[in-house]
Amino acid sequence: MITNVSVLQYFDSAKSVILQVDASDDGLGGALMQCNRPGAYTLSTMTKLQKENYGQIEIGCLAIVNVLLGSVVIWPPVHYNRNRP
């Protein structure tokens, strides 16, 4: 399960980041990966407006934006390697 302590890791700004995203007919998902392990992830459903009006490229871009915004807004500062015990 992705929420296990052994799977998620603290974000380390000194390491490179790989952004992995996926989009389906109904939802968006993605993760910020470091050393082949997720540091942050996000999942969301698309609105009716998005489903009806967005093309494949726009949906892919929306998935990227969701991961980047989610990693900045949702995860607290302790996640970013500042106040680690």
Rosetta blueprint (number, residue, H / E / L):
1 M L
2 I L
3 T L
4 N L
5 V L
6 S L
7 V L
8 L L
9 Q L
10 Y L
11 F L
12 D L
13 S L
14 A L
15 K L
16 S L
17 V L
18 I E
19 L E
20 Q E
21 V E
22 D E
23 A E
24 S L
25 D L
26 D L
27 G E
28 L E
29 G E
30 G E
31 A E
32 L E
33 M E
34 Q E
35 C L
36 N L
37 R E
38 P E
39 G E
40 A E
41 Y E
42 T E
43 L E
44 S E
45 T E
46 M L
47 T L
48 K H
49 L H
50 Q H
51 K H
52 E H
53 N H
54 Y L
55 G L
56 Q H
57 I H
58 E H
59 I H
60 G H
61 C H
62 L H
63 A H
64 I H
65 V H
66 N H
67 V H
68 L H
69 L H
70 G H
71 S H
72 V H
73 V H
74 I L
75 W L
76 P L
77 P H
78 V H
79 H H
80 Y H
81 N L
82 R L
83 N L
84 R L
85 P L
